[in-house]
Amino acid sequence: MKPEQLDITPLNLRDYATATGWTQVREAVKDGLVIMNNPAYSPRQLVFPMDSMAPDYLDSIAIALQRLAEVEERAALMVAGDVQRVHEDTYRFRLFEEHDDHPGIPFSYALSAIKGSQLVILSSATTAVRPQIHHPRLSITEAQQVFSMARFNHTEQGSFILNVSCPLNKLDTGGSITLFGEEQELPLVRKTSLAMLQGVQSIVKAIEEDSEQSFVDAMSNEEAPIVSANLAQALTYFEDPAGKHGLDLQIQWAVSLPPPKDLRRSRVIVRPDYFPRIQQLHAALKPKRKLQEEDYIGTVEDLLGDWSDGRRQGDVILKLQLHDVEEPVRAKVSLGPDEYDLAWAAHHEQEVYVRVRGKLRDGNQPRALTDVSYFGPVPKHPSKQ
């Protein structure tokens, strides 16, 4: 490890050492030094300047990291990463393939997984602040603050890993939360981490025990449910269209704040064949709305129709913007020749929106849009009434 490549502050290194059992010699502070002892590793010491601009600072940090690596029996680079994130919870979203070994994953699937990690964090933070079975929107201030502080770290060796960390001490505590059987006063980021872990573990447990219906009933009757329909939906973004990849979610806790003592596992595995069941859980957890004819605005994303009597008709994929959902929703509608021509024109022109009136049914995307009574373009410059 080259000293000039290190980006470690004196306080972070001191805090990491303190959290792992080292004790500071306070008398050395007057000399501008941090000296730390650990009876388990005597006579070894950690010695480095308090001033990061000191001439020997980088060399001293490198020696201290190497010493920590020796006693912890780990690579110095791994220790350095933990020191840098001593006050951060880190979420590792690892995409794994159980039966095959390809050199890459589809780019569209990688983008979907990144979106999924965003929604997992947002839905967990929203549940940590305002637990309920379904969040109409994930844009509450506290959840957005957690996400805005998240940092996308360098990838690491071992399949395809999205590595995201959030600092604990940049946001105020969000009050108490009951997790793992006890009420705790915690930073909002730690509450988010615990809600994420317990939520995904609960979903996987329900699937593995074949108890989804009782799980949905329990969550629906819970005053402060730890699982929301939003979290279940977020996990569906990690579904590989080819059905080969699963998700290995692991939380690495900030060293400066240990997790609850009764927390047995910080890891949960979502296997590839779990995702269809998670889709069903999302639909079951989401409040049912009355099916009625409504107007929708959106764009034409794909044309899937067939030729008949010299004209095309059939299925069209739309991307609709719903008033109660932040993300656009993909829907499939079947159109006759005249409406299909309008869809074709809208698809091949830039910034052309369409208006469709029909009944949008619940279910996996693309959702079925039926009983269509109107389909047409939205004028770019509507005339004033």
N, C-alpha and C positions, 0 to 999 in steps of 0.2 A: 504494500500500500504506500503510495507516494504522499508525503506530508502536504504538498501543495494541492492535492485533490480533496483534502478534508474540509468540510464545512461544519465544524462543531464548535459550539460556544462553551466557555468554561463552566457556566452554570448548568448547562445540559449534561455535561460529563459528570459534574459533581452530583447532580440530582439522580442520574442513573446509578452511579456508584453507591449513593446513599440507599436507594431503593433495593439494591442487591446485596446489602449487608455491610458496606464499608462505612467507616466513621471518620469524620473530618477532624483534623488536628487544628483547633481554632487558633492556637497561638501563632500558627504560620501565616495567618491572614495579614498581620501587620507587616510582614515581609513581602506581601504581594503574591503569596503562593497558596495553592491548594495542595495539602498533603492529607492522604487518606490511608487508613489502616484497616485491615480485616484480620481478626485473630485466626480465622480458618486458614489464612494464607501467609501468615507471618514467616519470615521477616519482609515479605514483599510490601511495597508501598506504591501508591499512585501519587506522582508529583508533577504539577504543571502550573504555569503562571495564571493569575487571575486576569491579567491583561492580554487580550487576544492579539495585541499589536507588539508584544514582546518579541525580541529577535529569535528566541528559542522556542516560541509557542508551538509552532507546527511540529517540530521534532519531539517536543515533550508530549504532545497529544498523541502522536503516533506510537511513542513508547508506552504510554498509559493504555492505549487501546490494545496493543500487542500483549501487554501484561494481563489485561482482562480476558483476552481471547485464550490465553494459556490456561488460566484458572477455570474458565468456563468451558474449555475444550471445544471451542468454536472458531470459525474463521474470523479474522480481525475485521473483514469487510462486513460480515453479518453483525458483529458487535457495534461497529460504527453506525450502521443503519438504525439499530435499536436506540443508540444514544441520540441520534438526530430526532427520533420520534418518541423520546422518553415521555412526553406529555400528550401523545396522540394515540387514539385508537385507530387501528388499521384494518381495513376490510379487504380480504383476498377472495376475489371471484375467479376461481380456476375452472376453466372449461376442459373437461376430460372426455376421452373417447375410450370406451370399454373394450371394443373388439378389434379395432383396426388402428393403423398408424399412418396417417397421411401427413405430408409435409406442411400442410396449412389448413385453414378453415375458410369457408366462403366469406368474402368481404362483407356481404350483406348481413351474414350471421354475426360477424364481429361488431358491426354497427348496432344491431339489435341488442347484443349483450351489453354494450356500453349504455344504451338507453335503459336496459333493464336495471343496471347497477344504479343509475340515477334515480329511477323510480323506487327501487328498494330503499335507498337512503331517505328519499323524501317521504315515502309512506310510513317508514319506521319513525322518523322524526315527528311526523304529524300525529301518529298514534301515541308517542311518548308525551306529547303536549295535550292532545285532545282525543283520547281513545273512544272510538265508535266503530260500528260495523262497516260503515262506508263513508269515505270522505269525498264529498262532491268536488272539492278542489284541494290540491296539494300546495297551494300558494300562500298558506298562512306564514306570517312573518318569521316565526321561530324556525320552521322547517326550511325556509329559504335561506336563513342565516347559517344554519348547519351546512347546507349544501354549498353555499358560497365560500365557506371556509375549507371545504374539502380540497385535497390536492391529489392529482393523479401522479403516482410515483413511477419511477423507472420499472419496467417489467423485470421479471426474474425468471430464473431457469425452472423449467418444469411445466410442460404443456403450455397453455395460453392463460395468462394470469392478468386480470385487471386489479391493480394494487392501488387502493384509495385510502388516504389517511385524513383524519379530522382532529384538530387540536382541542384538548379539553378546556383549556383556560382562556379561550378567547370569547366565550359566551357566558352569561350569567346562568346560575342554576335555574331550572324550570320548575322548582318545587319538588315535592316528594312523589314517588311512584312505587307501587307494589309490584315487586318482581321476585320470582323464586321464593314466594312465601313471606317476604318481609318488606316493610315500608322503608324506603331509602331516600335520603336527600343527596342528589347527585348532580353533576354538571349535565347540561342538556345533551351534549354529545355522548356521554356515557349512557344516559337514558335511551338515546337513539340506538346505541350499539346493543344494549340488552334487549330492547324491544325487537330489533332485527333478529337477533339470535333466537330468542324464545318464540317469536312468531314463525320463523321458517322451520324450527324444530317441531313446533306443534302441527304444522301442516304436514310435514313428512311423517310424523308419528301417526296422524289420522289415516294417511294413505297406507302405511305399512300394517296398521292394525285393522284395515278395512272398516273404519268407523267414521267415514266422512259425514254421514247424516247426523249422527249424534254429536259430532264436532260442530257442524253448522248450527244445530239446535242450541248447543251450549254457548257458542259465540253470540248468537242472536239474542239470547236471554241474559247475557252478561252485561252488567252496568258499564264496565270499562274493559271491553274485549281487547286482547293483545293482538289479535289477528283481524285485519280488515280485508275487505274485498280488493282494495287497492294493492295490498302486499301480494295477494294471490295473483292478481293481474301482472304485477311487476315481474314475478317469477316466470310468467309465460314468455317473456321476451328472451329468456335464455333457452327456449326450445329450438333445437336444431331442426329445420325443415326436413332434413334427411333422417332424423330420428336417431342419430349416432352419439351426440354429445350430451353429457350431463353437467351439473354444476356442483362444485366442491366449494362451499362457503366457509371461510375460516376467519375468525376475529382474533387479532393480536392486540391484547390489551396494553394500554399505556403503562409502562413500568412504574410510573409515579403514582398510579392509582390501581391497586390490585382489584380483580373482579370479586364478586361475592364468594364467600367460602364454600357455599353449597353448590356452586356452579361446577358441574362435573365435566362438561364438554364445551369447547369453544368452536366446534366444527360441526357442520351438518352437510350431508351429501344428498343431492337431488338427482336420482338416476334418470336416464333418458325416458324410460317408460312411465315415469311419474307425471310428466307434463300434461298429458291428456286429462288425468285425474285433477290436476291443479286447475286446468281450464274449467272443469265441471264445478270445482269448489268456488272459483271466482263467480261463476254464474249463480250458484246457490247462495253465496254470501251477499251478493249485490241486491239491494231492495228491488222488488218487482214493481214495475211501473205499468200503468194501464195502457194497453195497446190501443192507440187511436191514430187517426190520420193527422199528419202534421206536415208543415213546410220545412224543407231542409235546403241549405246552401252548401255547395261544395265544388269540387273539381272532378273531371273525368281522368281516371288514372290508367285504365286499361280497357281495351275493346276485345271481347271474346266471342262475338257473334259469328254466325255462319251465313253463307250465301243461300238465298232462296228466291227463285224467280227473278234473278238478276239484281237483287238488292240484299243488303245484309240486315240481320236482326238477331236478337238474342241477348246474352248477358253482357253487362257493362259493370266495371268496378269503379265506384265513386269514393272519394275521400270527403267525408262530411264533417262540418264543424258544428258540434252540438252545444247548446247553451249551458248544459250542466256538466260538461266534460272538457277538461283542458286540452287533451290530445285529440287530433282528428281521428275519426272512426271510419274504417273501410267498410263499405257496404256493396252488396251485389244486387243489381236490379235487372230484370228482363224487359227489353224494349222492343216495340214493333219497328217496322222499317222507317217510318217518318221520324220517330223520336231517336232512332239509332243514327240517322243522318245528322241530327242536331248534336248528338253526343260525339260523333266523328269530327264534326266541325270544331266543337269546343276543345276536343283533345289535341287538335293540330294547330290551334291558335294559342298565342301566349296570353296569360292572365285573363282567361275567359272562365267565368263561374257559371254554374247552372243551378237552377232551382227545380226541386222535385217535390211533389206532394204524394205521400204514401204512408204506409205503416212500417216502422223500423222495428224489427223483432230482436229480442235478446239472443245471445249466443256468441260463439266464437266468431272472430273476424275472418273473412268479410261477413258481416251480418246481413241477413236477408231483408231487403226492402220490397214489400209487396203492396198489392192493391194501389198501384200508382195511377193517380188521376190527372197528373200534370207533369210534364218534363219540358224544360226549355232553358235557353241561355238567359243570364242576368245581364241586362243592358249595361255597357260600360259607363255611359253617361245618361242616366235616366232623366227624362224631362221633368221639370218642376211642375207640380200640380198647382 
